[in-house]
Amino acid sequence: KLILSKYEGRNHTRYAMIAGFAEIGETIEETVHREVMEEIGIKVKNLRYYKSQPWSFSGTLLFGFYCDLDGDDTLTVDHNELSMASWFNREDIPDEGDNISLTKEMMMAFKHGRA
């Protein structure tokens, strides 16, 4: 299963994966652990780097990781950040919009068993 979410208070209404920004002094792997815990209240382990993508819209660099659940799978959604988050089976992952984002590529790779 894969967790998909939707952002709170944004015009972008398509599904996305959990995301966030690294803080000063924080490794990218630490960022993954912190953002997942902050946004949906779960612990993760076995981080596996997928790839990166420059994101010219904001001048940032995206890093994509897959990871495994470490413990309870109950999601506690931070509704200041996300309007919703839920577990999706591979076959239920929606194929929305274009394919320019790393998030979309990762969602489709998981859906089709390539991740």
The first five atom37 places (N, CA, C, CB, O) and aatype in JSON, in Angstrom:
{
  "aatype": [11, 10, 9, 10, 15, 11, 18, 6, 7, 1, 2, 8, 16, 1, 18, 0, 12, 9, 0, 7, 13, 0, 6, 9, 7, 6, 16, 9, 6, 6, 16, 19, 8, 1, 6, 19, 12, 6, 6, 9, 7, 9, 11, 19, 11, 2, 10, 1, 18, 18, 11, 15, 5, 14, 17, 15, 13, 15, 7, 16, 10, 10, 13, 7, 13, 18, 4, 3, 10, 3, 7, 3, 3, 16, 10, 16, 19, 3, 8, 2, 6, 10, 15, 12, 0, 15, 17, 13, 2, 1, 6, 3, 9, 14, 3, 6, 7, 3, 2, 9, 15, 10, 16, 11, 6, 12, 12, 12, 0, 13, 11, 8, 7, 1, 0],
  "atom_mask": [
    [1, 1, 1, 1, 1],
    [1, 1, 1, 1, 1],
    [1, 1, 1, 1, 1],
    [1, 1, 1, 1, 1],
    [1, 1, 1, 1, 1],
    [1, 1, 1, 1, 1],
    [1, 1, 1, 1, 1],
    [1, 1, 1, 1, 1],
    [1, 1, 1, 0, 1],
    [1, 1, 1, 1, 1],
    [1, 1, 1, 1, 1],
    [1, 1, 1, 1, 1],
    [1, 1, 1, 1, 1],
    [1, 1, 1, 1, 1],
    [1, 1, 1, 1, 1],
    [1, 1, 1, 1, 1],
    [1, 1, 1, 1, 1],
    [1, 1, 1, 1, 1],
    [1, 1, 1, 1, 1],
    [1, 1, 1, 0, 1],
    [1, 1, 1, 1, 1],
    [1, 1, 1, 1, 1],
    [1, 1, 1, 1, 1],
    [1, 1, 1, 1, 1],
    [1, 1, 1, 0, 1],
    [1, 1, 1, 1, 1],
    [1, 1, 1, 1, 1],
    [1, 1, 1, 1, 1],
    [1, 1, 1, 1, 1],
    [1, 1, 1, 1, 1],
    [1, 1, 1, 1, 1],
    [1, 1, 1, 1, 1],
    [1, 1, 1, 1, 1],
    [1, 1, 1, 1, 1],
    [1, 1, 1, 1, 1],
    [1, 1, 1, 1, 1],
    [1, 1, 1, 1, 1],
    [1, 1, 1, 1, 1],
    [1, 1, 1, 1, 1],
    [1, 1, 1, 1, 1],
    [1, 1, 1, 0, 1],
    [1, 1, 1, 1, 1],
    [1, 1, 1, 1, 1],
    [1, 1, 1, 1, 1],
    [1, 1, 1, 1, 1],
    [1, 1, 1, 1, 1],
    [1, 1, 1, 1, 1],
    [1, 1, 1, 1, 1],
    [1, 1, 1, 1, 1],
    [1, 1, 1, 1, 1],
    [1, 1, 1, 1, 1],
    [1, 1, 1, 1, 1],
    [1, 1, 1, 1, 1],
    [1, 1, 1, 1, 1],
    [1, 1, 1, 1, 1],
    [1, 1, 1, 1, 1],
    [1, 1, 1, 1, 1],
    [1, 1, 1, 1, 1],
    [1, 1, 1, 0, 1],
    [1, 1, 1, 1, 1],
    [1, 1, 1, 1, 1],
    [1, 1, 1, 1, 1],
    [1, 1, 1, 1, 1],
    [1, 1, 1, 0, 1],
    [1, 1, 1, 1, 1],
    [1, 1, 1, 1, 1],
    [1, 1, 1, 1, 1],
    [1, 1, 1, 1, 1],
    [1, 1, 1, 1, 1],
    [1, 1, 1, 1, 1],
    [1, 1, 1, 0, 1],
    [1, 1, 1, 1, 1],
    [1, 1, 1, 1, 1],
    [1, 1, 1, 1, 1],
    [1, 1, 1, 1, 1],
    [1, 1, 1, 1, 1],
    [1, 1, 1, 1, 1],
    [1, 1, 1, 1, 1],
    [1, 1, 1, 1, 1],
    [1, 1, 1, 1, 1],
    [1, 1, 1, 1, 1],
    [1, 1, 1, 1, 1],
    [1, 1, 1, 1, 1],
    [1, 1, 1, 1, 1],
    [1, 1, 1, 1, 1],
    [1, 1, 1, 1, 1],
    [1, 1, 1, 1, 1],
    [1, 1, 1, 1, 1],
    [1, 1, 1, 1, 1],
    [1, 1, 1, 1, 1],
    [1, 1, 1, 1, 1],
    [1, 1, 1, 1, 1],
    [1, 1, 1, 1, 1],
    [1, 1, 1, 1, 1],
    [1, 1, 1, 1, 1],
    [1, 1, 1, 1, 1],
    [1, 1, 1, 0, 1],
    [1, 1, 1, 1, 1],
    [1, 1, 1, 1, 1],
    [1, 1, 1, 1, 1],
    [1, 1, 1, 1, 1],
    [1, 1, 1, 1, 1],
    [1, 1, 1, 1, 1],
    [1, 1, 1, 1, 1],
    [1, 1, 1, 1, 1],
    [1, 1, 1, 1, 1],
    [1, 1, 1, 1, 1],
    [1, 1, 1, 1, 1],
    [1, 1, 1, 1, 1],
    [1, 1, 1, 1, 1],
    [1, 1, 1, 1, 1],
    [1, 1, 1, 1, 1],
    [1, 1, 1, 0, 1],
    [1, 1, 1, 1, 1],
    [1, 1, 1, 1, 1]
  ],
  "atom_positions": [
    [[0.84, -1.18, 0.0], [0.0, 0.0, 0.0], [0.88, 1.24, 0.0], [-0.95, 0.0, 1.21], [2.04, 1.2, 0.4]],
    [[0.29, 2.34, -0.46], [0.96, 3.63, -0.55], [0.06, 4.68, 0.08], [1.31, 3.99, -2.03], [-1.16, 4.63, -0.09]],
    [[0.64, 5.62, 0.79], [-0.15, 6.71, 1.36], [-0.19, 7.86, 0.38], [0.43, 7.17, 2.73], [0.85, 8.34, -0.08]],
    [[-1.39, 8.3, 0.06], [-1.59, 9.48, -0.78], [-2.32, 10.53, 0.04], [-2.38, 9.14, -2.08], [-3.08, 10.21, 0.96]],
    [[-2.07, 11.78, -0.3], [-2.68, 12.87, 0.45], [-3.12, 13.96, -0.52], [-1.69, 13.44, 1.49], [-2.82, 13.93, -1.71]],
    [[-3.84, 14.92, 0.03], [-4.19, 16.14, -0.68], [-3.87, 17.3, 0.24], [-5.71, 16.15, -1.12], [-4.11, 17.25, 1.45]],
    [[-3.32, 18.36, -0.36], [-2.93, 19.53, 0.42], [-4.14, 20.31, 0.89], [-2.02, 20.43, -0.38], [-5.17, 20.34, 0.22]],
    [[-4.01, 20.93, 2.04], [-5.06, 21.78, 2.61], [-4.9, 23.2, 2.09], [-5.02, 21.75, 4.16], [-3.78, 23.73, 2.05]],
    [[-6.01, 23.83, 1.69], [-6.02, 25.24, 1.35], [-5.25, 25.62, 0.1], [0.0, 0.0, 0.0], [-4.77, 26.75, 0.0]],
    [[-5.1, 24.73, -0.84], [-4.4, 25.03, -2.09], [-5.31, 24.75, -3.27], [-3.09, 24.21, -2.2], [-6.25, 23.96, -3.18]],
    [[-5.0, 25.4, -4.36], [-5.77, 25.15, -5.59], [-5.47, 23.78, -6.17], [-5.47, 26.23, -6.63], [-6.29, 23.21, -6.89]],
    [[-4.3, 23.24, -5.85], [-3.9, 21.91, -6.33], [-4.71, 20.86, -5.58], [-2.35, 21.68, -6.14], [-4.54, 20.7, -4.37]],
    [[-5.58, 20.15, -6.29], [-6.47, 19.19, -5.63], [-6.19, 17.74, -6.0], [-7.9, 19.51, -5.97], [-6.94, 16.85, -5.62]],
    [[-5.12, 17.5, -6.73], [-4.76, 16.12, -7.09], [-4.07, 15.45, -5.91], [-3.86, 16.09, -8.34], [-3.6, 16.11, -4.99]],
    [[-4.03, 14.13, -5.97], [-3.33, 13.37, -4.95], [-1.84, 13.61, -5.05], [-3.65, 11.87, -5.07], [-1.3, 13.84, -6.13]],
    [[-1.19, 13.55, -3.9], [0.26, 13.71, -3.83], [0.79, 12.76, -2.76], [0.67, 15.19, -3.53], [0.02, 12.17, -2.0]],
    [[2.09, 12.64, -2.72], [2.73, 11.88, -1.65], [3.15, 12.87, -0.56], [3.96, 11.05, -2.18], [3.13, 14.08, -0.79]],
    [[3.52, 12.38, 0.58], [3.95, 13.24, 1.68], [5.22, 13.98, 1.25], [4.18, 12.42, 2.99], [6.12, 13.38, 0.65]],
    [[5.28, 15.26, 1.55], [6.42, 16.08, 1.11], [6.72, 17.14, 2.17], [6.14, 16.74, -0.26], [5.91, 17.42, 3.05]],
    [[7.9, 17.72, 2.05], [8.26, 18.79, 2.97], [9.64, 19.31, 2.66], [0.0, 0.0, 0.0], [10.3, 18.85, 1.72]],
    [[10.07, 20.27, 3.44], [11.36, 20.92, 3.24], [12.33, 20.56, 4.35], [11.18, 22.44, 3.16], [11.94, 20.43, 5.51]],
    [[13.6, 20.38, 3.97], [14.64, 20.11, 4.96], [14.88, 21.36, 5.8], [15.96, 19.65, 4.26], [14.82, 22.49, 5.3]],
    [[15.15, 21.13, 7.06], [15.5, 22.22, 7.96], [17.02, 22.34, 8.04], [14.9, 22.0, 9.37], [17.72, 21.38, 7.73]],
    [[17.51, 23.47, 8.44], [18.95, 23.7, 8.56], [19.57, 22.66, 9.48], [19.24, 25.13, 9.07], [19.09, 22.44, 10.6]],
    [[20.64, 22.01, 9.01], [21.34, 21.01, 9.8], [20.75, 19.62, 9.74], [0.0, 0.0, 0.0], [21.25, 18.71, 10.41]],
    [[19.7, 19.44, 8.97], [18.99, 18.18, 8.9], [19.38, 17.43, 7.62], [17.45, 18.41, 8.96], [19.47, 18.05, 6.56]],
    [[19.61, 16.13, 7.71], [19.85, 15.35, 6.5], [18.53, 15.14, 5.77], [20.53, 13.98, 6.83], [17.46, 15.31, 6.35]],
    [[18.61, 14.77, 4.52], [17.39, 14.49, 3.76], [16.64, 13.31, 4.37], [17.72, 14.19, 2.27], [15.41, 13.32, 4.42]],
    [[17.36, 12.31, 4.85], [16.72, 11.16, 5.48], [16.0, 11.57, 6.77], [17.74, 10.07, 5.77], [14.9, 11.09, 7.04]],
    [[16.61, 12.44, 7.55], [15.95, 12.96, 8.75], [14.7, 13.75, 8.39], [16.92, 13.84, 9.56], [13.7, 13.71, 9.1]],
    [[14.77, 14.46, 7.27], [13.6, 15.2, 6.79], [12.44, 14.27, 6.5], [13.95, 16.0, 5.54], [11.3, 14.56, 6.87]],
    [[12.72, 13.14, 5.85], [11.67, 12.16, 5.55], [11.0, 11.69, 6.84], [12.25, 10.95, 4.77], [9.78, 11.72, 6.95]],
    [[11.79, 11.27, 7.8], [11.23, 10.79, 9.07], [10.38, 11.87, 9.74], [12.35, 10.35, 10.02], [9.27, 11.6, 10.19]],
    [[10.9, 13.1, 9.81], [10.2, 14.18, 10.49], [8.9, 14.57, 9.77], [11.1, 15.4, 10.61], [7.85, 14.69, 10.4]],
    [[8.98, 14.76, 8.46], [7.79, 15.19, 7.71], [6.67, 14.15, 7.76], [8.16, 15.47, 6.25], [5.51, 14.5, 7.92]],
    [[7.02, 12.88, 7.63], [6.0, 11.83, 7.71], [5.34, 11.84, 9.09], [6.62, 10.44, 7.41], [4.12, 11.74, 9.2]],
    [[6.16, 11.95, 10.13], [5.61, 11.98, 11.49], [4.74, 13.23, 11.69], [6.76, 11.95, 12.54], [3.64, 13.13, 12.25]],
    [[5.21, 14.38, 11.25], [4.45, 15.62, 11.44], [3.13, 15.61, 10.67], [5.27, 16.81, 11.01], [2.1, 16.03, 11.21]],
    [[3.14, 15.14, 9.43], [1.96, 15.26, 8.58], [0.95, 14.14, 8.76], [2.38, 15.31, 7.16], [-0.25, 14.37, 8.61]],
    [[1.42, 12.91, 9.08], [0.46, 11.81, 9.2], [0.66, 10.93, 10.42], [0.53, 10.96, 7.98], [-0.05, 9.94, 10.59]],
    [[1.61, 11.28, 11.28], [1.75, 10.62, 12.58], [2.22, 9.18, 12.59], [0.0, 0.0, 0.0], [1.88, 8.43, 13.51]],
    [[3.0, 8.77, 11.59], [3.52, 7.41, 11.59], [5.05, 7.43, 11.51], [2.93, 6.59, 10.42], [5.65, 8.4, 11.06]],
    [[5.65, 6.33, 11.95], [7.09, 6.14, 11.83], [7.38, 5.3, 10.6], [7.68, 5.46, 13.11], [6.6, 4.43, 10.22]],
    [[8.52, 5.59, 9.96], [8.94, 4.84, 8.78], [10.37, 4.35, 8.96], [8.82, 5.71, 7.5], [11.13, 4.87, 9.78]],
    [[10.72, 3.32, 8.18], [12.07, 2.73, 8.21], [12.42, 2.28, 6.8], [12.15, 1.53, 9.22], [11.61, 2.37, 5.88]],
    [[13.64, 1.79, 6.64], [14.11, 1.26, 5.36], [13.91, 2.25, 4.21], [13.39, -0.05, 5.04], [13.35, 1.89, 3.18]],
    [[14.37, 3.47, 4.39], [14.26, 4.47, 3.34], [15.07, 4.04, 2.12], [14.74, 5.85, 3.83], [16.21, 3.6, 2.24]],
    [[14.45, 4.16, 0.95], [15.09, 3.81, -0.3], [14.98, 4.99, -1.26], [14.46, 2.52, -0.93], [13.89, 5.38, -1.67]],
    [[16.14, 5.57, -1.59], [16.18, 6.71, -2.5], [15.68, 6.28, -3.88], [17.61, 7.29, -2.6], [16.1, 5.24, -4.4]],
    [[14.8, 7.07, -4.48], [14.3, 6.79, -5.82], [15.05, 7.65, -6.83], [12.76, 7.06, -5.91], [15.75, 7.12, -7.7]],
    [[14.92, 8.97, -6.73], [15.68, 9.9, -7.56], [15.32, 11.32, -7.17], [15.41, 9.66, -9.07], [14.48, 11.54, -6.3]],
    [[15.96, 12.28, -7.82], [15.68, 13.69, -7.52], [15.14, 14.38, -8.78], [16.96, 14.41, -7.01], [15.23, 13.85, -9.89]],
    [[14.59, 15.58, -8.57], [14.06, 16.36, -9.68], [14.14, 17.84, -9.33], [12.59, 15.94, -10.02], [13.58, 18.27, -8.32]],
    [[14.83, 18.64, -10.16], [14.77, 20.09, -9.95], [13.33, 20.55, -10.18], [15.76, 20.84, -10.91], [12.68, 20.11, -11.12]],
    [[12.85, 21.44, -9.32], [11.47, 21.93, -9.43], [11.53, 23.43, -9.66], [10.64, 21.58, -8.14], [11.6, 24.22, -8.72]],
    [[11.49, 23.8, -10.93], [11.71, 25.2, -11.31], [10.62, 26.15, -10.82], [11.81, 25.31, -12.81], [10.86, 27.35, -10.7]],
    [[9.42, 25.63, -10.52], [8.34, 26.49, -10.06], [8.68, 27.17, -8.74], [7.06, 25.68, -9.91], [8.24, 28.29, -8.48]],
    [[9.48, 26.49, -7.91], [9.83, 27.07, -6.61], [11.34, 27.18, -6.41], [9.23, 26.24, -5.49], [11.79, 27.63, -5.36]],
    [[12.12, 26.79, -7.4], [13.56, 26.85, -7.28], [14.13, 25.87, -6.27], [0.0, 0.0, 0.0], [15.18, 26.13, -5.68]],
    [[13.46, 24.76, -6.08], [13.9, 23.77, -5.1], [14.3, 22.47, -5.8], [12.79, 23.5, -4.07], [14.12, 22.32, -7.01]],
    [[14.83, 21.56, -5.02], [15.2, 20.24, -5.52], [14.42, 19.21, -4.74], [16.74, 20.0, -5.4], [14.5, 19.15, -3.51]],
    [[13.65, 18.39, -5.46], [12.87, 17.34, -4.83], [13.69, 16.06, -4.74], [11.56, 17.08, -5.61], [14.45, 15.73, -5.65]],
    [[13.55, 15.35, -3.62], [14.15, 14.04, -3.45], [13.03, 13.06, -3.21], [15.2, 14.02, -2.27], [12.18, 13.29, -2.35]],
    [[13.0, 11.97, -3.95], [11.96, 10.96, -3.78], [12.49, 9.74, -3.05], [0.0, 0.0, 0.0], [13.53, 9.2, -3.4]],
    [[11.75, 9.31, -2.03], [12.09, 8.12, -1.27], [10.85, 7.24, -1.12], [12.66, 8.49, 0.12], [9.74, 7.75, -0.97]],
    [[11.05, 5.94, -1.17], [10.05, 4.99, -0.7], [10.53, 4.52, 0.67], [9.86, 3.78, -1.71], [11.73, 4.56, 0.95]],
    [[9.63, 4.09, 1.51], [10.01, 3.58, 2.82], [8.95, 2.61, 3.3], [10.19, 4.74, 3.84], [7.88, 2.48, 2.7]],
    [[9.25, 1.93, 4.38], [8.35, 0.95, 4.97], [7.79, 1.49, 6.27], [9.06, -0.4, 5.21], [8.42, 2.3, 6.95]],
    [[6.6, 1.05, 6.6], [5.96, 1.4, 7.87], [6.76, 0.79, 9.01], [4.5, 0.91, 7.9], [7.23, -0.34, 8.92]],
    [[6.92, 1.55, 10.09], [7.6, 1.07, 11.29], [6.63, 1.16, 12.46], [8.92, 1.89, 11.57], [6.68, 2.12, 13.23]],
    [[5.74, 0.17, 12.58], [4.77, 0.16, 13.68], [3.34, 0.28, 13.19], [0.0, 0.0, 0.0], [2.97, -0.23, 12.14]],
    [[2.55, 0.97, 13.99], [1.11, 1.12, 13.76], [0.83, 1.89, 12.47], [0.46, 1.84, 14.95], [1.5, 2.88, 12.18]],
    [[-0.17, 1.43, 11.69], [-0.49, 2.07, 10.41], [-1.61, 3.11, 10.51], [-0.88, 1.03, 9.41], [-2.1, 3.58, 9.48]],
    [[-2.01, 3.48, 11.72], [-3.07, 4.47, 11.9], [-2.54, 5.85, 11.56], [-3.62, 4.45, 13.35], [-1.53, 6.3, 12.11]],
    [[-3.23, 6.53, 10.64], [-2.82, 7.87, 10.22], [-3.47, 8.92, 11.11], [-3.17, 8.11, 8.74], [-4.67, 8.86, 11.38]],
    [[-2.68, 9.88, 11.55], [-3.18, 11.04, 12.28], [-2.83, 12.25, 11.43], [-2.55, 11.14, 13.73], [-1.7, 12.75, 11.46]],
    [[-3.8, 12.72, 10.67], [-3.57, 13.76, 9.65], [-3.49, 15.14, 10.29], [-4.68, 13.73, 8.59], [-4.36, 15.53, 11.06]],
    [[-2.43, 15.87, 9.95], [-2.3, 17.27, 10.34], [-3.12, 18.09, 9.35], [-0.78, 17.74, 10.36], [-2.68, 18.34, 8.23]],
    [[-4.3, 18.52, 9.76], [-5.2, 19.22, 8.85], [-4.8, 20.66, 8.57], [-6.59, 19.2, 9.4], [-5.45, 21.33, 7.78]],
    [[-3.75, 21.15, 9.21], [-3.19, 22.44, 8.81], [-2.39, 22.29, 7.52], [-2.29, 23.01, 9.93], [-2.26, 23.24, 6.75]],
    [[-1.86, 21.09, 7.29], [-1.04, 20.8, 6.1], [-1.82, 20.06, 5.01], [0.17, 19.98, 6.5], [-1.69, 20.36, 3.83]],
    [[-2.63, 19.09, 5.44], [-3.3, 18.19, 4.49], [-4.81, 18.2, 4.71], [-2.76, 16.77, 4.62], [-5.28, 18.24, 5.84]],
    [[-5.55, 18.14, 3.62], [-7.0, 18.0, 3.75], [-7.38, 16.55, 4.0], [-7.72, 18.53, 2.49], [-8.4, 16.26, 4.62]],
    [[-6.52, 15.62, 3.51], [-6.76, 14.2, 3.75], [-5.49, 13.41, 3.46], [-7.92, 13.68, 2.88], [-4.6, 13.88, 2.76]],
    [[-5.43, 12.22, 4.01], [-4.39, 11.24, 3.7], [-4.98, 9.87, 3.95], [-3.08, 11.47, 4.56], [-5.73, 9.67, 4.91]],
    [[-4.63, 8.92, 3.09], [-5.2, 7.58, 3.2], [-4.27, 6.56, 2.55], [-6.6, 7.53, 2.57], [-3.49, 6.89, 1.65]],
    [[-4.38, 5.32, 3.01], [-3.67, 4.21, 2.39], [-4.4, 3.8, 1.12], [-3.55, 3.01, 3.37], [-5.63, 3.74, 1.1]],
    [[-3.66, 3.52, 0.04], [-4.22, 3.06, -1.22], [-3.54, 1.76, -1.63], [-4.06, 4.13, -2.32], [-2.32, 1.65, -1.59]],
    [[-4.34, 0.77, -2.04], [-3.8, -0.43, -2.67], [-3.27, -0.04, -4.04], [-4.88, -1.56, -2.78], [-3.73, 0.93, -4.64]],
    [[-2.29, -0.81, -4.55], [-1.7, -0.5, -5.86], [-2.76, -0.24, -6.93], [-0.81, -1.65, -6.31], [-2.71, 0.76, -7.65]],
    [[-3.72, -1.14, -7.01], [-4.71, -1.05, -8.09], [-5.66, 0.14, -7.94], [-5.52, -2.32, -8.16], [-6.35, 0.51, -8.89]],
    [[-5.7, 0.73, -6.76], [-6.61, 1.85, -6.51], [-5.95, 3.23, -6.63], [-7.21, 1.71, -5.14], [-6.61, 4.25, -6.45]],
    [[-4.67, 3.26, -6.92], [-3.97, 4.54, -7.05], [-4.47, 5.23, -8.32], [-2.41, 4.35, -7.08], [-4.37, 4.67, -9.41]],
    [[-5.01, 6.45, -8.19], [-5.56, 7.14, -9.36], [-4.46, 7.65, -10.29], [-6.44, 8.31, -8.91], [-3.37, 7.99, -9.84]],
    [[-4.77, 7.69, -11.57], [-3.84, 8.2, -12.58], [-4.37, 9.55, -13.04], [-3.69, 7.2, -13.8], [-5.08, 9.65, -14.05]],
    [[-4.02, 10.59, -12.29], [-4.54, 11.93, -12.56], [-3.48, 12.8, -13.24], [-5.01, 12.6, -11.27], [-2.3, 12.73, -12.92]],
    [[-3.92, 13.6, -14.18], [-3.09, 14.66, -14.73], [-1.88, 14.21, -15.53], [0.0, 0.0, 0.0], [-1.79, 13.07, -15.99]],
    [[-0.95, 15.17, -15.67], [0.23, 14.94, -16.5], [1.31, 14.18, -15.73], [0.78, 16.27, -17.01], [1.14, 13.84, -14.55]],
    [[2.39, 13.93, -16.41], [3.45, 13.12, -15.82], [4.74, 13.91, -15.59], [3.74, 11.93, -16.7], [5.83, 13.34, -15.69]],
    [[4.64, 15.21, -15.28], [5.85, 16.01, -15.14], [6.45, 15.96, -13.74], [5.55, 17.43, -15.49], [7.62, 16.33, -13.57]],
    [[5.71, 15.53, -12.75], [6.22, 15.6, -11.38], [6.83, 14.28, -10.93], [5.11, 16.01, -10.43], [6.42, 13.2, -11.36]],
    [[7.8, 14.4, -10.06], [8.42, 13.22, -9.45], [7.38, 12.43, -8.67], [9.59, 13.62, -8.54], [7.37, 11.2, -8.69]],
    [[6.5, 13.14, -7.96], [5.44, 12.48, -7.2], [4.59, 11.59, -8.09], [4.56, 13.52, -6.51], [4.34, 10.43, -7.76]],
    [[4.15, 12.12, -9.21], [3.31, 11.34, -10.13], [4.07, 10.13, -10.66], [2.82, 12.22, -11.31], [3.53, 9.03, -10.72]],
    [[5.33, 10.33, -11.03], [6.14, 9.21, -11.52], [6.25, 8.12, -10.46], [7.54, 9.71, -11.92], [6.14, 6.93, -10.77]],
    [[6.48, 8.52, -9.21], [6.61, 7.54, -8.13], [5.29, 6.82, -7.86], [7.1, 8.21, -6.86], [5.29, 5.62, -7.6]],
    [[4.19, 7.54, -7.92], [2.88, 6.92, -7.73], [2.63, 5.87, -8.81], [1.76, 7.98, -7.74], [2.16, 4.77, -8.51]],
    [[2.93, 6.2, -10.06], [2.69, 5.26, -11.16], [3.68, 4.09, -11.12], [2.79, 5.99, -12.51], [3.31, 2.97, -11.48]],
    [[4.91, 4.32, -10.7], [5.87, 3.23, -10.56], [5.38, 2.23, -9.51], [7.28, 3.77, -10.18], [5.46, 1.02, -9.7]],
    [[4.87, 2.74, -8.4], [4.33, 1.86, -7.36], [3.09, 1.13, -7.86], [3.99, 2.66, -6.08], [2.95, -0.08, -7.66]],
    [[2.2, 1.85, -8.52], [0.96, 1.26, -9.03], [1.25, 0.08, -9.96], [0.12, 2.32, -9.78], [0.56, -0.94, -9.92]],
    [[2.27, 0.23, -10.79], [2.58, -0.78, -11.8], [3.67, -1.76, -11.35], [2.99, -0.11, -13.08], [4.25, -2.47, -12.17]],
    [[3.95, -1.78, -10.03], [4.85, -2.78, -9.48], [6.32, -2.55, -9.78], [0.0, 0.0, 0.0], [7.12, -3.48, -9.68]],
    [[6.69, -1.34, -10.16], [8.09, -1.04, -10.46], [8.81, -0.45, -9.25], [8.17, -0.08, -11.64], [9.97, -0.06, -9.34]],
    [[8.14, -0.39, -8.12], [8.76, 0.14, -6.9], [8.25, -0.61, -5.69], [8.48, 1.66, -6.74], [8.64, -0.32, -4.57]]
  ]
}
